[in-house]
Amino acid sequence: MASPARRPERKRRDTYHHGNLRQALIDQAVQTIRQHGVDGLTLRGVGADLRVSRTALYRHFADKGALLAAVATDGFRTFHAALAEAWQAGGRGRAGFEAMGLAYVRFAVANPSHYRVMFGGFVDHAGADPELVTEADGAFQVLVDSLIEQQGRGLIAGGDPQQLALYIWAIVHGIAMLGIDGQLPPQQSAEDLTVAAMHHIREGIRGT
């Protein structure tokens, strides 16, 4: 089954090249969020951690909001690719549909800092950078398109694919957050719960 792509390990703060500074700032922000939460993130703090000048820092990001938008874009890009890969690798059918659910939760649990920024209401998607909008909408569209294709093949029942996608997203997102926050029982893994949930979802929407 497909697993989310992993970004290469972040270079030490004194070894990045000038051309990689923007990505280094994003990676450092992710690390800060993991340790201190989004509220603990400041633009100056990230710059200080990387020992870069304020001039260089503000050349890439005007404020904390811009940095958070970049973190969200970075996450959605990988997330989008992981979902599309899972759908394709699973054969674009029932197996691919279930693989997407697993890819979703695996990404969230492996990248909690990205995920919280992506879905935690910290970024204004309506007025966001076009790249962020493209990647975020593209990730959701992978699910919508998979439902449309399965409906066309008679694998699942008809109906509004957008509404159905929101229903499925709500369930898998809930599992992802429970996994990230450590709220599942010790004997229950997020992946196992996702497998069970995707099975029940598929049974509930399968075609006649």
Backbone as numpy.savetxt, mean C-alpha at the origin, in Angstrom:
# Nx Ny Nz CAx CAy CAz Cx Cy Cz
2.71 -18.04 -4.62 1.87 -16.85 -4.62 2.75 -15.59 -4.62
2.25 -14.54 -5.22 3.04 -13.33 -5.34 3.19 -12.65 -3.99
4.33 -12.05 -3.77 4.57 -11.29 -2.55 5.01 -9.89 -2.96
4.73 -8.88 -2.11 5.05 -7.52 -2.48 6.53 -7.29 -2.68
6.85 -6.50 -3.68 8.25 -6.21 -3.93 8.83 -5.44 -2.75
10.07 -5.70 -2.44 10.72 -5.04 -1.33 11.74 -4.04 -1.86
11.76 -2.86 -1.26 12.71 -1.86 -1.66 14.09 -2.23 -1.10
15.15 -1.98 -1.85 16.49 -2.27 -1.34 16.73 -1.59 -0.02
17.55 -2.19 0.82 17.84 -1.64 2.13 18.39 -0.24 2.01
17.93 0.67 2.86 18.36 2.05 2.78 19.85 2.17 3.07
20.53 3.00 2.28 21.95 3.22 2.49 22.19 3.98 3.78
23.38 3.86 4.33 23.74 4.62 5.51 23.66 6.09 5.19
23.36 6.92 6.20 23.08 8.32 5.99 24.23 9.08 5.33
25.45 8.60 5.46 26.58 9.33 4.91 27.08 8.72 3.60
26.30 7.82 2.99 26.77 7.17 1.78 25.88 7.41 0.57
24.75 8.13 0.73 23.90 8.34 -0.43 24.54 9.39 -1.35
24.21 9.30 -2.62 24.69 10.27 -3.58 23.68 11.40 -3.71
24.13 12.53 -4.18 23.26 13.70 -4.26 21.99 13.40 -5.05
22.12 12.65 -6.13 20.97 12.34 -6.95 19.95 11.46 -6.26
20.33 10.82 -5.16 19.42 9.93 -4.43 18.86 10.59 -3.17
19.10 11.86 -2.99 18.70 12.52 -1.75 17.19 12.47 -1.54
16.42 12.71 -2.60 14.97 12.70 -2.43 14.49 11.35 -1.91
14.99 10.25 -2.49 14.58 8.93 -2.03 15.10 8.66 -0.62
16.30 9.16 -0.34 16.85 8.97 1.02 15.98 9.67 2.05
15.46 10.84 1.71 14.56 11.55 2.62 13.26 10.78 2.83
12.74 10.21 1.76 11.52 9.40 1.87 11.77 8.18 2.75
12.88 7.50 2.51 13.19 6.30 3.29 13.39 6.63 4.76
14.04 7.76 5.05 14.24 8.16 6.43 12.91 8.52 7.08
12.01 9.13 6.32 10.68 9.45 6.85 9.94 8.17 7.23
10.04 7.17 6.38 9.39 5.88 6.67 9.93 5.28 7.96
11.25 5.35 8.13 11.86 4.81 9.34 11.41 5.59 10.57
11.33 6.90 10.44 10.88 7.73 11.56 9.44 7.42 11.94
8.59 7.26 10.94 7.18 6.93 11.19 7.07 5.58 11.89
7.88 4.62 11.46 7.86 3.30 12.10 8.22 3.40 13.58
9.15 4.28 13.91 9.63 4.39 15.29 8.79 5.32 16.15
8.28 6.42 15.54 7.64 7.46 16.34 6.23 7.83 15.88
5.75 7.18 14.83 4.43 7.52 14.32 4.47 8.75 13.43
3.36 8.99 12.74 3.29 10.14 11.83 3.42 11.44 12.60
2.85 11.51 13.79 2.92 12.74 14.59 4.36 13.07 14.99
5.21 12.05 15.04 6.61 12.27 15.42 7.50 12.66 14.26
6.92 12.76 13.08 7.70 13.10 11.88 7.74 14.61 11.69
8.94 15.14 11.48 9.10 16.54 11.10 10.08 16.59 9.94
9.90 17.58 9.10 10.80 17.73 7.95 12.22 18.02 8.41
12.35 18.90 9.38 13.69 19.22 9.88 14.35 18.02 10.55
13.54 17.23 11.24 14.10 16.05 11.89 14.65 15.06 10.90
13.93 14.85 9.80 14.41 13.96 8.75 15.70 14.50 8.14
15.75 15.81 7.91 16.96 16.41 7.37 18.13 16.27 8.32
17.86 16.46 9.61 18.93 16.33 10.61 19.44 14.90 10.67
18.54 13.92 10.57 18.96 12.53 10.61 19.89 12.19 9.45
19.67 12.84 8.31 20.51 12.58 7.14 21.64 13.58 7.01
21.70 14.54 7.93 22.77 15.55 7.94 22.81 16.32 6.63
21.66 16.80 6.20 21.60 17.60 4.99 21.21 19.03 5.37
21.58 19.96 4.56 21.29 21.37 4.82 19.81 21.65 4.61
19.34 22.72 5.25 17.94 23.10 5.07 17.67 23.47 3.62
18.66 24.05 2.96 18.49 24.41 1.55 18.24 23.17 0.71
19.06 22.14 0.92 18.89 20.89 0.17 17.57 20.22 0.52
17.19 20.29 1.80 15.95 19.66 2.26 14.74 20.30 1.58
14.66 21.63 1.62 13.49 22.32 1.08 13.49 22.37 -0.44
14.62 22.03 -1.04 14.64 21.93 -2.50 13.77 20.76 -2.96
13.65 19.74 -2.12 12.88 18.55 -2.48 11.46 18.57 -1.90
11.30 19.09 -0.68 9.99 19.08 -0.04 9.72 20.41 0.66
8.60 21.03 0.31 8.28 22.34 0.87 7.85 22.24 2.33
7.22 21.13 2.70 6.73 20.98 4.05 6.48 19.50 4.35
6.02 19.23 5.56 5.76 17.85 5.98 4.70 17.20 5.10
3.69 17.97 4.70 2.65 17.42 3.85 3.19 16.90 2.53
4.13 17.62 1.96 4.73 17.20 0.69 5.54 15.92 0.89
6.22 15.82 2.02 6.99 14.60 2.30 6.06 13.41 2.51
4.96 13.62 3.22 4.00 12.53 3.43 3.38 12.09 2.11
3.11 13.05 1.23 2.56 12.70 -0.08 3.56 11.85 -0.86
4.83 12.16 -0.74 5.85 11.37 -1.42 5.94 9.97 -0.84
5.80 9.85 0.49 5.79 8.53 1.13 4.60 7.72 0.62
3.43 8.37 0.55 2.24 7.68 0.05 2.42 7.24 -1.39
2.98 8.10 -2.22 3.21 7.76 -3.63 4.16 6.58 -3.73
5.22 6.62 -2.95 6.21 5.54 -2.92 5.53 4.22 -2.56
4.64 4.27 -1.56 3.94 3.07 -1.14 2.96 2.58 -2.17
2.16 3.48 -2.72 1.16 3.07 -3.71 1.80 2.49 -4.96
2.98 2.99 -5.33 3.65 2.46 -6.52 3.98 0.97 -6.33
4.56 0.64 -5.18 4.89 -0.75 -4.89 3.64 -1.60 -4.69
2.66 -1.02 -3.99 1.40 -1.69 -3.72 0.67 -2.03 -5.02
0.57 -1.05 -5.91 -0.07 -1.23 -7.21 0.59 -2.37 -7.97
1.92 -2.36 -8.00 2.66 -3.40 -8.73 2.43 -4.78 -8.11
2.37 -4.84 -6.77 2.17 -6.12 -6.09 0.81 -6.72 -6.40
-0.23 -5.89 -6.42 -1.58 -6.38 -6.72 -1.67 -6.86 -8.17
-1.11 -6.07 -9.08 -1.16 -6.46 -10.50 -0.38 -7.75 -10.74
0.76 -7.88 -10.09 1.56 -9.10 -10.25 0.82 -10.32 -9.70
0.16 -10.15 -8.55 -0.58 -11.26 -7.95 -1.71 -11.72 -8.87
-2.43 -10.77 -9.45 -3.53 -11.10 -10.35 -3.02 -11.85 -11.58
-1.94 -11.38 -12.15 -1.38 -12.04 -13.33 -0.81 -13.41 -12.99
-0.02 -13.47 -11.93 0.63 -14.73 -11.55 -0.40 -15.80 -11.16
-1.54 -15.36 -10.66 -2.58 -16.31 -10.26 -3.46 -16.77 -11.39
-3.18 -16.31 -12.61 -3.94 -16.78 -13.76 -5.18 -15.97 -14.09
-5.32 -14.77 -13.49 -6.43 -13.87 -13.81 -7.79 -14.54 -13.63
-7.93 -15.32 -12.59 -9.19 -15.98 -12.28 -9.38 -16.05 -10.78
-10.01 -17.13 -10.31 -10.27 -17.27 -8.87 -8.97 -17.24 -8.07
-7.97 -17.98 -8.55 -6.69 -18.03 -7.82 -6.03 -16.65 -7.80
-6.10 -15.94 -8.93 -5.53 -14.61 -8.98 -6.25 -13.65 -8.05
-7.57 -13.80 -7.95 -8.37 -12.97 -7.07 -7.95 -13.16 -5.61
-7.78 -14.41 -5.21 -7.37 -14.70 -3.84 -5.93 -14.26 -3.60
-5.08 -14.40 -4.62 -3.69 -13.98 -4.49 -3.59 -12.48 -4.27
-4.49 -11.72 -4.89 -4.50 -10.28 -4.67 -4.80 -9.94 -3.21
-5.73 -10.68 -2.62 -6.02 -10.44 -1.21 -4.81 -10.68 -0.33
-4.09 -11.75 -0.61 -2.87 -12.04 0.15 -1.81 -10.99 -0.09
-1.64 -10.59 -1.34 -0.64 -9.57 -1.66 -0.94 -8.27 -0.93
-2.22 -7.94 -0.84 -2.65 -6.72 -0.14 -2.19 -6.76 1.32
-2.56 -7.83 2.02 -2.26 -7.91 3.44 -0.76 -8.06 3.67
-0.08 -8.79 2.82 1.37 -8.94 2.97 2.06 -7.59 2.83
1.62 -6.79 1.87 2.21 -5.47 1.72 1.99 -4.64 2.98
0.75 -4.63 3.46 0.42 -3.80 4.62 1.24 -4.19 5.84
1.33 -5.48 6.12 2.04 -5.95 7.31 3.55 -5.72 7.17
4.07 -5.85 5.96 5.51 -5.66 5.73 5.89 -4.19 5.66
4.91 -3.32 5.37 5.19 -1.89 5.19 4.19 -1.03 5.97
4.16 -1.19 7.30 3.13 -0.51 8.08 3.23 1.02 8.02
4.45 1.56 7.93 4.59 3.02 7.87 3.99 3.56 6.58
4.34 2.94 5.46 3.74 3.34 4.20 2.22 3.22 4.27
1.76 2.09 4.78 0.32 1.81 4.76 -0.47 2.82 5.58
0.06 3.18 6.75 -0.64 4.16 7.59 -0.75 5.51 6.89
0.31 5.90 6.20 0.27 7.17 5.48 -0.68 7.08 4.29
-0.66 5.96 3.59 -1.51 5.78 2.41 -2.99 5.84 2.74
-3.38 5.24 3.88 -4.80 5.08 4.19 -5.23 5.71 5.52
-4.34 6.48 6.13 -4.65 7.02 7.44 -5.22 8.43 7.44
-5.51 8.97 6.27 -6.07 10.31 6.20 -5.05 11.42 6.38
-3.78 11.10 6.23 -2.72 12.10 6.40 -2.43 12.87 5.12
-2.93 12.37 4.00 -2.65 13.00 2.71 -3.97 13.35 2.05
-4.05 14.55 1.50 -5.23 14.99 0.77 -5.13 14.49 -0.66
-5.79 13.37 -0.93 -5.70 12.77 -2.26 -6.35 13.65 -3.32
-7.35 14.42 -2.93 -8.06 15.24 -3.92 -7.14 16.29 -4.53
-6.28 16.88 -3.70 -5.38 17.91 -4.21 -3.96 17.45 -4.29
-3.77 16.14 -4.41 -2.43 15.56 -4.35 -1.71 15.65 -5.69
-0.44 15.32 -5.63 0.38 15.26 -6.84 -0.23 14.25 -7.81
-0.22 14.55 -9.10 -0.81 13.64 -10.09 -0.26 12.22 -10.03
1.02 12.09 -9.70 1.60 10.75 -9.63 0.97 9.95 -8.51
0.72 10.59 -7.37 0.06 9.91 -6.26 -1.34 9.47 -6.66
-2.08 10.35 -7.30 -3.43 10.02 -7.74 -3.41 8.85 -8.71
-2.46 8.87 -9.64 -2.36 7.80 -10.64 -2.10 6.46 -9.98
-1.15 6.41 -9.05 -0.79 5.15 -8.42 -1.90 4.66 -7.49
-2.52 5.57 -6.74 -3.59 5.17 -5.82 -4.81 4.67 -6.59
-5.21 5.43 -7.60 -6.35 5.01 -8.41 -6.04 3.72 -9.16
-4.79 3.59 -9.61 -4.40 2.40 -10.35 -4.48 1.14 -9.50
-4.09 1.25 -8.22 -4.15 0.10 -7.33 -5.59 -0.37 -7.15
-6.50 0.58 -6.95 -7.91 0.21 -6.78 -8.48 -0.33 -8.10
-8.03 0.23 -9.20 -8.55 -0.19 -10.49 -8.16 -1.63 -10.83
-7.03 -2.09 -10.31 -6.65 -3.49 -10.51 -7.75 -4.41 -9.98
-8.26 -4.08 -8.79 -9.34 -4.88 -8.21 -10.62 -4.75 -9.03
-10.97 -3.54 -9.41 -12.19 -3.33 -10.20 -12.11 -4.10 -11.51
-10.99 -3.97 -12.20 -10.83 -4.66 -13.49 -10.90 -6.17 -13.34
-10.34 -6.68 -12.24 -10.38 -8.13 -12.01 -11.82 -8.60 -11.83
-12.64 -7.79 -11.16 -14.04 -8.15 -10.95 -14.81 -8.10 -12.27
-14.55 -7.08 -13.07 -15.21 -6.97 -14.37 -14.87 -8.18 -15.24
-13.61 -8.56 -15.24 -13.20 -9.72 -16.04 -13.85 -11.00 -15.55
-13.90 -11.18 -14.23 -14.52 -12.39 -13.69 -16.03 -12.41 -13.95
-16.66 -11.25 -13.91 -18.09 -11.18 -14.26 -18.30 -11.58 -15.71
-17.41 -11.10 -16.58 -17.53 -11.44 -17.99 -17.35 -12.91 -18.27
-16.58 -13.59 -17.41 -16.34 -15.02 -17.57 -17.34 -15.86 -16.78
-18.27 -15.22 -16.10 -19.27 -15.95 -15.33 -18.75 -16.54 -14.04
-17.58 -16.07 -13.58 -17.00 -16.62 -12.36 -17.64 -16.02 -11.11
-18.13 -14.80 -11.22 -18.81 -14.16 -10.10 -20.08 -13.51 -10.62
-20.96 -13.17 -9.70 -22.25 -12.59 -10.08 -22.07 -11.18 -10.62
-23.08 -10.70 -11.33 -23.04 -9.35 -11.85 -23.27 -8.33 -10.76
-23.38 -7.09 -11.17 -23.56 -6.01 -10.21 -22.53 -4.92 -10.45
-22.63 -3.85 -9.70 -21.73 -2.72 -9.84 -20.34 -3.11 -9.35
-19.34 -3.21 -10.24 -18.01 -3.65 -9.81 -17.33 -2.66 -8.87
-17.63 -1.37 -9.01 -17.06 -0.37 -8.11 -17.55 -0.59 -6.68
-18.84 -0.81 -6.52 -19.41 -1.05 -5.19 -18.88 -2.35 -4.61
-18.79 -3.37 -5.45 -18.28 -4.65 -4.99 -16.82 -4.53 -4.58
-16.04 -3.75 -5.32 -14.63 -3.55 -4.99 -14.49 -2.84 -3.64
-15.35 -1.87 -3.37 -15.31 -1.18 -2.08 -15.62 -2.14 -0.93
-16.58 -3.02 -1.14 -16.94 -4.02 -0.13 -15.74 -4.92 0.17
-15.08 -5.41 -0.87 -13.94 -6.30 -0.70 -12.79 -5.56 -0.04
-12.54 -4.33 -0.50 -11.46 -3.54 0.07 -11.68 -3.31 1.57
-12.92 -3.01 1.96 -13.21 -2.76 3.36 -12.86 -3.97 4.23
-13.17 -5.15 3.75 -12.88 -6.37 4.52 -11.38 -6.61 4.62
-10.68 -6.54 3.49 -9.25 -6.84 3.50 -8.47 -5.74 4.24
-8.92 -4.50 4.09 -8.28 -3.39 4.82 -8.42 -3.61 6.33
-9.58 -4.07 6.76 -9.78 -4.34 8.18 -8.83 -5.40 8.70
-8.64 -6.44 7.92 -7.70 -7.50 8.32 -6.28 -6.95 8.38
-5.93 -6.15 7.38 -4.59 -5.57 7.33 -4.32 -4.72 8.58
-5.27 -3.88 8.97 -5.07 -3.03 10.13 -5.00 -3.83 11.43
-5.82 -4.86 11.53 -5.74 -5.73 12.71 -4.36 -6.38 12.79
-3.84 -6.80 11.64 -2.51 -7.41 11.62 -1.43 -6.41 11.99
-1.50 -5.20 11.44 -0.50 -4.17 11.73 -0.51 -3.80 13.20
-1.71 -3.66 13.77 -1.84 -3.22 15.16 -1.71 -4.35 16.17
-1.48 -5.58 15.69 -1.32 -6.70 16.61 -2.57 -7.05 17.37
-3.73 -6.87 16.74 -5.00 -7.10 17.42 -5.62 -8.46 17.13
-4.95 -9.29 16.35 -5.47 -10.62 16.09 -5.06 -11.57 17.21
-5.85 -12.61 17.46 -5.47 -13.60 18.48 -4.11 -14.22 18.14
-3.35 -14.65 19.14 -2.01 -15.20 18.89 -2.00 -16.36 17.90
-3.05 -17.14 17.89 -3.10 -18.31 17.01 -3.61 -17.98 15.61
-3.94 -16.71 15.36 -4.52 -16.32 14.08 -3.60 -15.36 13.35
-3.07 -15.78 12.22 -2.22 -14.89 11.43 -3.09 -14.09 10.46
-2.61 -12.92 10.09 -3.34 -12.08 9.14 -3.48 -12.78 7.79
-2.44 -13.52 7.38 -2.50 -14.22 6.10 -3.55 -15.32 6.11
-3.59 -16.11 7.18 -4.59 -17.18 7.26 -6.00 -16.62 7.28
-6.18 -15.53 8.00 -7.50 -14.91 8.05 -7.89 -14.37 6.67
-6.92 -13.85 5.95 -7.18 -13.34 4.60 -7.60 -14.46 3.66
-6.92 -15.59 3.74 -7.29 -16.75 2.91 -8.74 -17.14 3.18
-9.11 -17.21 4.46 -10.48 -17.58 4.82 -11.47 -16.52 4.33
-11.12 -15.25 4.50 -12.01 -14.17 4.09 -12.21 -14.17 2.58
-11.14 -14.35 1.82 -11.26 -14.35 0.37 -12.11 -15.52 -0.12
-12.00 -16.65 0.58 -12.83 -17.80 0.23 -14.31 -17.46 0.44
-14.63 -16.87 1.58 -16.03 -16.54 1.87 -16.54 -15.45 0.92
-15.69 -14.49 0.60 -16.09 -13.45 -0.35 -16.40 -14.07 -1.70
-15.50 -14.93 -2.15 -15.69 -15.57 -3.46 -16.96 -16.40 -3.49
-17.23 -17.14 -2.41 -18.45 -17.95 -2.36 -19.70 -17.07 -2.38
-19.58 -15.90 -1.74 -20.74 -15.02 -1.67 -21.04 -14.31 -2.98
-20.04 -14.17 -3.84 -20.27 -13.41 -5.08 -20.12 -14.28 -6.33
-19.97 -15.58 -6.15 -19.73 -16.43 -7.30 -20.96 -16.47 -8.22
-20.67 -16.75 -9.49 -21.74 -16.83 -10.46 -22.55 -18.10 -10.30
-23.66 -18.16 -10.97 -24.53 -19.34 -10.88 -24.04 -20.45 -11.78
